Amino acid sequence: MKAKAAKESLAIQTKVVLPHETNSLGKLFGGALLAWMDEIAAVSAHRHAKRVVVTASINHVSFGEPIDLGAIVTLEAKVSRAYSSSMEVIIDVFVEDRITGARHQSNQAIYTFVAVDQNGAPIHVPELIPETEEEHKRFLAALRRRQLALVLAGKMKPDDATELKSIFKI
Ligand SMILES: CC(C)(COP(=O)(O)OP(=O)(O)OC[C@H]1O[C@@H](n2cnc3c(N)ncnc32)[C@H](O)[C@@H]1OP(=O)(O)O)[C@@H](O)C(=O)NCCC(=O)NCCS
């Protein structure tokens, strides 16, 4: 299976925050943002694997700041590392200033997707090649996040999480 560059998995979506997606303070519901992130991350994982993908875990979400009703929100998702059947996808969320057009990052999330066959069984995905400095950083750090997710899910013994242990070793 031919390895693929990280940039091939880039998926971008722009949304406007509508009234039914906000709370009584006029701020975007966290659950609505999670659903948007899940959708764009699935597109990104699909672009890498070209197979059906399912969400295996949400490893990290930061709701850095509230997002207002009417805000223009752009989500950018890219696969940061691929393993045997699973892929880590990082979603960066940006809010655009309605007057100046300048944008700043408001949120970030990290999801794991697994490529599956027609019976829902995991299948192999291509290796991922990081190219930019940021892609390399994310690729390296992904292994720690994978081990943490698997330990928390009870799928890896803490003793086998060598990357995690190396952080805490004195
Ligand atoms: C995700 C799923 C396909 C994994 O299947 P499984 O039989 O448990 O498979 P395995 O334990 O062999 O793991 C397969 C891969 O998933 C990864 N994985 C499984 N659980 C994980 C978790 N909690 N976090 C991160 N990765 C996970 C494994 O590390 C493995 O990756 P690798 O092949 O790259 O090494 C299966 O649990 C599933 O279908 N879950 C429901 C998915 C779904 O419906 N999501 C939508 C929300 S309800």
The ligand as an SDF file (V2000), in Angstrom:
LIG
                    3D

 48 50  0  0  0  0  0  0  0  0999 V2000
  -13.3460    1.2510   16.4390 C   0  0  0  0  0  0  0  0  0  0  0  0
  -13.5470   -0.2440   16.2150 C   0  0  0  0  0  0  0  0  0  0  0  0
  -13.6650   -0.5110   14.7010 C   0  0  0  0  0  0  0  0  0  0  0  0
  -12.3090   -0.9570   16.7540 C   0  0  0  0  0  0  0  0  0  0  0  0
  -12.5540   -2.3140   16.5560 O   0  0  0  0  0  0  0  0  0  0  0  0
  -11.9020   -3.4390   17.4960 P   0  0  0  0  0  0  0  0  0  0  0  0
  -12.4240   -4.7600   17.0920 O   0  0  0  0  0  0  0  0  0  0  0  0
  -11.9890   -3.0110   18.9100 O   0  0  0  0  0  0  0  0  0  0  0  0
  -10.4590   -3.4200   16.9460 O   0  0  0  0  0  0  0  0  0  0  0  0
   -9.0330   -3.5130   17.6180 P   0  0  0  0  0  0  0  0  0  0  0  0
   -8.9830   -3.5850   19.0910 O   0  0  0  0  0  0  0  0  0  0  0  0
   -8.3660   -4.5940   16.8280 O   0  0  0  0  0  0  0  0  0  0  0  0
   -8.4310   -2.1170   17.1870 O   0  0  0  0  0  0  0  0  0  0  0  0
   -8.3900   -1.7060   15.8240 C   0  0  0  0  0  0  0  0  0  0  0  0
   -7.6890   -0.3880   15.8000 C   0  0  0  0  0  0  0  0  0  0  0  0
   -8.4420    0.5600   16.5200 O   0  0  0  0  0  0  0  0  0  0  0  0
   -7.6370    1.1940   17.4850 C   0  0  0  0  0  0  0  0  0  0  0  0
   -8.4700    1.5230   18.6220 N   0  0  0  0  0  0  0  0  0  0  0  0
   -9.4210    0.7510   19.1850 C   0  0  0  0  0  0  0  0  0  0  0  0
   -9.9770    1.3830   20.2280 N   0  0  0  0  0  0  0  0  0  0  0  0
   -9.3680    2.5790   20.3240 C   0  0  0  0  0  0  0  0  0  0  0  0
   -9.4880    3.6870   21.2020 C   0  0  0  0  0  0  0  0  0  0  0  0
  -10.3690    3.7000   22.2130 N   0  0  0  0  0  0  0  0  0  0  0  0
   -8.6860    4.7650   21.0100 N   0  0  0  0  0  0  0  0  0  0  0  0
   -7.7840    4.7820   20.0050 C   0  0  0  0  0  0  0  0  0  0  0  0
   -7.6250    3.7540   19.1320 N   0  0  0  0  0  0  0  0  0  0  0  0
   -8.4080    2.6760   19.2930 C   0  0  0  0  0  0  0  0  0  0  0  0
   -6.5680    0.1670   17.8280 C   0  0  0  0  0  0  0  0  0  0  0  0
   -5.4220    0.7730   18.3700 O   0  0  0  0  0  0  0  0  0  0  0  0
   -6.3120   -0.4380   16.4710 C   0  0  0  0  0  0  0  0  0  0  0  0
   -5.4640    0.4340   15.7410 O   0  0  0  0  0  0  0  0  0  0  0  0
   -4.3040   -0.1400   14.7500 P   0  0  0  0  0  0  0  0  0  0  0  0
   -4.9390   -1.1850   13.8880 O   0  0  0  0  0  0  0  0  0  0  0  0
   -3.9000    1.0470   13.9470 O   0  0  0  0  0  0  0  0  0  0  0  0
   -3.2310   -0.6760   15.6280 O   0  0  0  0  0  0  0  0  0  0  0  0
  -14.8160   -0.7860   16.9470 C   0  0  0  0  0  0  0  0  0  0  0  0
  -14.6290   -0.6400   18.3410 O   0  0  0  0  0  0  0  0  0  0  0  0
  -16.0790   -0.0380   16.5410 C   0  0  0  0  0  0  0  0  0  0  0  0
  -16.6410   -0.3280   15.5050 O   0  0  0  0  0  0  0  0  0  0  0  0
  -16.5150    0.8800   17.3810 N   0  0  0  0  0  0  0  0  0  0  0  0
  -17.7100    1.6910   17.0790 C   0  0  0  0  0  0  0  0  0  0  0  0
  -17.3400    2.8350   16.1510 C   0  0  0  0  0  0  0  0  0  0  0  0
  -18.5150    3.7380   15.9370 C   0  0  0  0  0  0  0  0  0  0  0  0
  -19.6100    3.3110   15.6570 O   0  0  0  0  0  0  0  0  0  0  0  0
  -18.2730    5.0310   16.0840 N   0  0  0  0  0  0  0  0  0  0  0  0
  -19.2850    6.0250   15.9580 C   0  0  0  0  0  0  0  0  0  0  0  0
  -19.7200    6.5420   17.2910 C   0  0  0  0  0  0  0  0  0  0  0  0
  -20.9100    5.5180   18.0690 S   0  0  0  0  0  0  0  0  0  0  0  0
  1  2  1  0
  2  3  1  0
  2  4  1  0
  2 36  1  0
  4  5  1  0
  5  6  1  0
  6  7  2  0
  6  8  1  0
  6  9  1  0
  9 10  1  0
 10 11  2  0
 10 12  1  0
 10 13  1  0
 13 14  1  0
 14 15  1  0
 15 16  1  0
 15 30  1  0
 16 17  1  0
 17 18  1  0
 17 28  1  0
 18 19  1  0
 18 27  1  0
 19 20  2  0
 20 21  1  0
 21 22  1  0
 21 27  2  0
 22 23  1  0
 22 24  2  0
 24 25  1  0
 25 26  2  0
 26 27  1  0
 28 29  1  0
 28 30  1  0
 30 31  1  0
 31 32  1  0
 32 33  2  0
 32 34  1  0
 32 35  1  0
 36 37  1  0
 36 38  1  0
 38 39  2  0
 38 40  1  0
 40 41  1  0
 41 42  1  0
 42 43  1  0
 43 44  2  0
 43 45  1  0
 45 46  1  0
 46 47  1  0
 47 48  1  0
M  END
$$$$
